[in-house]
Amino acid sequence: PAIREALNVGINRQKLVDGSLNGFGNVSYNGVASQLPWAFESTFKDGNVDEAKTILANAGWNDTNGDGIVDKNGTPASFSIYYNSKASERQAIAVAVAEQAKEIGIDIKPVGGSWDDMDPIKFQEGIVWGFGSADPYEIEHQYDSRVAGQGYDNPEILNDSAVDSSIDSAMSQDLNSSYATWSQAAQQANSNYPFLWIGTMDYTYFVNDNR
C-alpha cells in the first residue's frame, strides 16, 4: 500500500503528459475525466518526491544498503511493468515512470511484449493499462470486488465493501440521478490508491471538408 501511495504522490503526471504524450492529454489522478458529470477533485497533489519518501519510510521502507532503492525485511521495492510493445506511447510512459520512480527509491523495470505475453501475468505484474468510457458503469468494471480478476475487470483485485455498496446503490438509481453515487464509489476506491492513474489522451482526427 505504501508503494502505491508513494508512486501516486511522487510521480509528476504533467511531465509524463508533456513528454510521453507530447502534451496531447490531461493529467488524471483518479481515472475519471474532468468533463464527466461524476468527476471529483483529487485529495492529493503529485510530484512531491520528499512526501513520497516519507510515506515509504513511515511504512518501514528504507534504503539499508545505499543502492538508492528502498527495502523492507530484505525485500527491495522492485517490480516489472509491462507494456504493449506495439504502442510507443505506452512504452514511453513505462520508461518515464521508471525514471521518476528511482528518485523516490523504487526500482521499476519496463518490459515490452504482446497482450498474449501479458495475459498470464496481468494480475501479478504492473501493466500499462488503458481504460476509457463515457459511461459510469466503467467504475464497476474497475473496482467491484465481485468481478475482480474476471477477464480484465478489477485487475488490481480491489476488495472494498464500501465501494461495492456504493456501486449497488448507483446501479439501483436512475442513470441521471446516479452520478453522485458513482462519484462516491470512485472516490472510496481511489482512497486505496488501486491504480497509478496518469492522464487522459487527446486523439487527433482528420476531416475531409469536401465530403
N, C-alpha and C positions, 0 to 999 in steps of 0.2 A: 504493500500500500504506500509506503513512504517513497519508493522509487517512482511509482506512478504520479504521486503528488509532486515530487521534486521535478520531474520532467515537465509537468503541466505548468508549474510556476517558473521554472528556469529557462525553458525554450523560448526564443524570440520568434514569434509567429510572423511578424511583419517582415523580418529578414528572410524567412522561408518563402513567403509570398513574393517578395521582391526578387529573390534570387531564383528559386526553383520554378516559379510560375511566371517569371518575367513581369511581375506586377499585375498580371491578369487574374485578379482574385481579391478576396477579402478575408481577413483573419476570422477564425471561428474558435471560440473557447468551449462550445457545448454542442456543436453539431446541428444547431437549429439556425437556419439563415435568418438574418435580422429582418428580412422582408415578410416573413411568415407571421400570421396572427398569434401563434403560440410561442413566439420568441421571448427571450428573457435575458437580462443582463448577467454577465459573469460575476462571480463572487470574489474573483482574484485577478491580479494583474500578472502578466508574464514577463519574461526577460530578466527576472530577478535571480541572478546566479547565487548571490550571497544567501538569500532566503532559502533557495533550493538546497544549498549545502547545509544550512541549519536544520532543515526538515530531515535530511538524511542522518545528520549527527545525533539529533534527538531520538531517532529510532534505532540508534546503535550501529549505523553505517559510518565507518571511519577508515581513512587510508592508513593502515597499520604498517605497511612496508614501503611507503614512499614512492609507489609507482604511479601515483596520480589517480588511481581507481579505488573507490571505497570498497570495503569488505565488511562482512559480519559473520562471526563464528567460522572464519576460514573460507567463506564463500564470497568471491568477488561479485560486484554488481556488474555483471557482464552477460549479454544475451545477443542473439541474432535478430535482425529484422529483414524479412523477405519482401521482395517487390517483383512485379511482373517485368521481366527484362525487355519486353516489347514496348513498355511505357516509359519514355525518357523522363517525363515529369515525376513519376513515382521513384525512379532511380535517384533523381536529383533531390527529392525530399528525403529519401532514406539516408543518402550520404550527408546532406546538410544537417539533419537531425543528429546523426552520429558525431559530426564535428562539434556541434554545440553541446552535446551531452558530455563530451570529455571535459569541458570546462566545469561541469558540475561534479565530475568524478565517476561518471557512468560510462562503461565501455559497451558500445553498440556496434555490431558487425553487420554491415549491409550485405545481403546475398540476393543475387538475381536468379530468376527461374521462371518456369511456366506455372499456370494455375494448377496443372496436373501435379507438378512438383510440390506445390504448397498445400494441396488439398489434404494429404495425410497428416500434416503438422499444423493446420490452421488454428487449432485451439491450444497449441503448446508453445508456439513461437510468435514473435512480433511480425505483423504483416501490414504493409501499406494498403489499407482498405480504401474504398471509395463508396460512399453512400449518397443518396440524393433522392428526394421526393417532396413534392408539394402537397403531401398528404400526411396528417398527423399519425396515421396508423403505422408509419415508419418507426415511431417510438416503441411500439410493441415489438417489432422485429429486432430492434436494437437492445432492448433492456428487459423484456419479460422473462422471468426465470423459467416459466413453463414451456418456453420454446428454445431454451438455451442449448446450443450445440446441435440444433436441428437444421440441416442444410447450412446456411450461412447466418442464421438468426442468432442473436445474442452471442457473438463469437468470444466475448470476454467472460462468458458464463457468470454474469452478474446475478446474484441471488439476494434480492432486497424485497421483503414482503410489503414495505410501504410503497415501492414502485408498482408492484403487481396490483395492489389495492387501488392506486390512482388510475392505473390502466383500465381496470374493471369498471371503475366509476365513469371514466371518459367514454368507454365503449357503450355504456347504458344510456348516454345522453344523445340528444340531437347534435349532429355534427357542428353546426354553427355555435351551439351553446357549450361545446365540449373543449374549446380551445384552451381555456384557463386551466382545466383539469389535466389536459395533455401537457401543458407547460409545467404544471406541478409535478407530474410524473418524471419529466425530463430533468427538472431541477433536482429532485431527490436522487435520481440515477447519477447525475453528474457530481453529486456530493461525494461519491465513491471514487471519482476520477477513473472511470472504467476505460476510457479511451484517451489518447493524446490527440485531441482534435487540432487540426492545423488551419484549415480555411476552406472557403468555397471558391470554385473555379469559375472564371468568366469564359464563355465559349464564343468564338468568332464565327459569324455566318456571312456568306457571300450571297448577295441578292442580284438577280438579273432584272433590271428595270424594264427590259423590253418584253417581258413575259407577264 
